[in-house]
Amino acid sequence: MFTLLFVLMLLTGVATRLWLSTRQTRHVALHRDRVPAEFADRIGETSHRRAADYTIARIRFDIVALLFDTAVLIGLTLLGGLQALNELAASLASSDFVRQLLLVAMAAVLLSLLALPFTLWRQFVLEARFGFNRMTLRMFAADTMKGLALAVVFGLPLLSALLWLMAGAGTYWWLWGWGLWIVFNLSVMLLFPTVIAPLFNKFTPLADQALAERIQALARRTGFALNGLFVMDGSKRSAHGNAYFTGFGKSKRIVFFDTLLARLAPEEIEAVLAHELGHFKHRHILKRLAFSFGVSLVFFALLGWLSRQVWFYTGLGTAPLLGGHNDGLALILFFLVAPVFTFAFIPLASWYSRKHEFEADRFASEQTDPANLVSALVKLYDDNAATLTPDPVHSAFYDSHPPAGIRIGRLRAAAPHAAPPDRLQEPA
């Protein structure tokens, strides 16, 4: 029965994704040769066609990846691939604990190797075709090795501790595991700005003093205590631009991609940053963390129950060992099939994210001239080849940010009501 449910959910999800992709491709292609009226004065037809072609190319690539991933999932579960790995691990390790570590490691390596050709194609073919890739194969290899090292340094202790809890902490091990997961995630978030991110990119203090003073004034107005303004050399990997803030407490810092600083005017950079600070002011990060931890609690409780059910293993093409622990096998199976059963919740998560984006835009329009944020967004849409004409259904299902036309429309409507920058009030 569980096998049938899994197959039905999997096929429904794949069919829905293909239907949404077809809608998006058709809608973008239909509007490829005409720039929407609200953008006609700022984006040319050549750029608009490029964005459409980029969107369609990515969708077609994603369709191939989806079909391949589905085949891999079926191969690992119903066709016995994971069972074969489990038997191989049992033949290589006499220790029950080592066997489980080996099983998870082999599954992770296999999945990474299977995904590697798609990662390479996306970076060095698809992104390169549209002028975005600036990464070399040598840099890609170095990043891959660093990622592997981080997985060993951080992931192996986490996995070991989790397997130890599953084996020895009793029926409610999942509650302890959830606590461990929270501590691990918070630790990584604290270490990311100063330890992890510098392994991949160079961060230098913002040298433009006039811009720095402008940003510091905005931060003071919004009650944001900064520990530094940094520029990241994102251009060595990609032509895409962005800005973000990271860290907690006194370690909060603002990071700009060098590609962003090269493209936007100071007042536009200030407006983009005001949007990012809007997320901070509305406590979006904390809300998302709380939501994430709440969902993870449900997942851990569900895993704690499923790991004791024989039908969970047999229904997915594996045979649990009667004389040993099956915790590693349960972890892999849960990781593989959870997306199949949570696919229907994607529109809810997308809506929640878009709600936060609108709130951050509204905050930015109160702290800076909305026209500057509009100008910055139009440039970013153009530079990143983001489609201005997404299919409404596809957008509602997937997009974490509002469609360009709706977002710009709201900001322009807010412009007449926004206070001039020199009359903005200090926060209470």
C-alpha positions, 0 to 999 in steps of 0.5 A, spaced: 500 500 500 505 504 501 509 503 495 502 504 491 502 511 495 509 513 493 508 511 486 502 515 485 505 521 489 511 521 485 507 521 478 503 526 480 508 531 482 512 529 476 506 531 472 504 537 475 512 540 474 511 538 467 505 541 466 507 548 470 514 548 466 510 547 459 505 553 461 511 557 463 515 556 456 509 557 452 507 564 456 514 566 456 515 565 448 508 568 447 510 574 450 518 574 447 517 579 442 514 585 446 516 588 452 511 590 457 509 597 457 511 599 464 518 597 462 518 599 455 522 605 456 528 602 460 529 595 457 530 594 450 527 588 445 534 585 445 534 584 452 527 582 453 528 576 448 535 574 451 531 574 458 525 570 455 531 565 451 534 564 458 528 562 462 526 557 456 533 554 456 533 553 464 526 550 464 528 545 458 534 544 462 530 543 469 525 538 465 531 533 463 534 534 470 527 532 473 526 526 469 533 524 470 532 525 478 526 521 478 529 515 474 535 515 480 529 516 485 526 510 482 532 506 481 535 507 488 528 505 492 523 500 488 529 497 483 533 496 489 539 500 488 539 502 496 538 495 498 545 493 494 548 499 497 546 497 504 548 490 502 555 492 500 556 496 506 554 490 510 560 486 507 565 492 508 564 493 515 563 489 521 561 494 526 554 496 526 555 503 527 561 504 521 556 500 517 551 505 517 556 511 516 559 508 510 552 507 507 550 514 508 557 516 505 556 512 499 549 514 498 551 521 498 557 520 494 553 516 489 548 522 489 553 527 488 557 524 482 550 523 479 548 530 479 555 532 477 554 532 469 548 537 470 552 542 475 557 542 470 552 543 464 548 548 468 555 552 469 559 551 463 554 551 458 547 554 460 550 560 464 556 561 459 551 561 453 548 567 456 554 570 458 553 569 466 559 564 467 566 567 469 568 560 473 574 556 470 574 548 471 580 549 476 576 554 480 570 549 480 574 543 482 577 547 488 570 549 490 568 542 490 574 540 494 572 545 499 565 543 499 567 536 500 572 538 506 566 542 509 562 536 509 567 532 512 568 537 518 561 539 519 557 533 516 560 527 519 560 529 526 553 531 525 551 524 522 555 520 527 551 524 533 545 523 530 546 515 529 548 515 536 542 518 538 537 514 534 541 508 537 541 509 544 536 515 546 530 511 546 523 512 543 524 519 543 531 520 540 528 524 535 527 530 540 534 530 542 536 529 534 531 536 533 535 539 539 542 537 535 539 540 529 537 546 531 544 547 535 548 545 528 544 550 524 545 556 529 552 554 529 553 554 522 550 561 521 554 564 526 560 561 523 558 562 516 560 570 515 567 569 518 569 562 517 565 559 511 564 564 506 571 567 506 573 560 504 570 561 497 570 568 496 574 574 498 571 580 502 574 587 503 571 593 506 567 598 502 572 603 500 567 608 497 567 612 503 561 617 501 557 610 499 559 607 506 556 614 510 550 614 506 549 606 508 551 608 515 546 613 515 540 609 513 542 603 518 542 608 524 535 610 521 532 603 521 536 601 528 540 596 524 547 596 528 553 594 523 559 590 524 562 592 517 560 593 510 564 588 505 564 587 498 564 580 495 568 578 489 562 575 486 564 577 479 570 571 479 564 566 478 558 569 475 555 576 472 549 576 477 549 581 482 546 581 489 546 584 496 545 581 503 546 581 510 548 576 515 550 574 522 547 575 529 547 580 534 554 584 534 556 580 528 551 583 523 554 585 516 552 587 510 555 584 503 555 587 496 557 583 490 562 587 486 557 586 480 552 590 484 556 596 486 559 596 478 552 597 476 547 601 480 548 608 482 549 610 490 541 612 491 539 605 488 544 601 492 541 605 498 534 603 496 536 595 495 539 595 502 533 598 505 529 593 502 534 588 505 534 591 512 526 591 511 527 583 512 531 585 518 526 590 521 520 585 520 524 580 523 523 575 517 529 572 518 527 570 525 520 568 523 523 563 517 528 560 522 522 559 527 518 556 521 524 552 519 525 549 526 517 548 527 517 544 520 524 540 522 520 538 529 515 535 525 519 531 520 524 529 526 517 526 529 515 523 523 522 520 522 522 517 529 515 513 527 517 511 520 524 508 522 520 503 527 515 501 521 517 495 517 513 497 511 517 504 510 523 500 508 519 494 504 515 499 501 521 503 498 525 497 496 529 495 502 530 490 507 531 492 514 536 488 517 533 484 523 540 483 527 542 490 527 540 498 526 537 500 520 537 508 522 542 510 517 537 506 512 531 510 515 535 517 514 537 516 507 530 513 505 526 519 509 531 524 505 529 521 498 522 521 499 520 527 503 520 531 497 515 527 494 510 528 499 511 535 501 511 537 494 504 540 495 506 545 500 511 549 495 505 554 493 504 555 500 512 557 502 512 561 495 506 565 498 509 566 504 516 568 501 512 573 497 509 576 502 515 578 506 518 581 499 512 586 499 513 588 506 520 589 505 519 593 499 514 597 503 519 598 508 524 601 503 519 605 500 518 609 507 525 609 508 528 611 501 525 614 494 521 608 491 523 610 484 530 609 486 528 601 488 524 601 481 530 603 477 535 598 481 530 592 480 529 594 473 537 594 472 537 587 476 532 584 472 535 586 465 542 584 468 540 577 470 536 576 464 529 575 469 523 574 465 518 580 465 512 576 463 512 569 467 506 565 467 501 567 473 500 560 475 507 558 475 509 564 478 504 563 484 507 556 485 514 557 485 516 564 485 519 566 492 519 573 489 513 577 486 512 578 479 516 584 476 510 587 473 506 587 480 512 588 484 514 595 480 506 597 480 506 597 487 512 601 488 510 606 483 503 606 487 507 608 493 511 613 490 506 619 491 505 617 498 513 616 500 516 622 504 522 625 501 529 622 503 530 629 507 524 628 511 524 621 513 523 620 521 528 616 525 524 610 528 521 610 534 
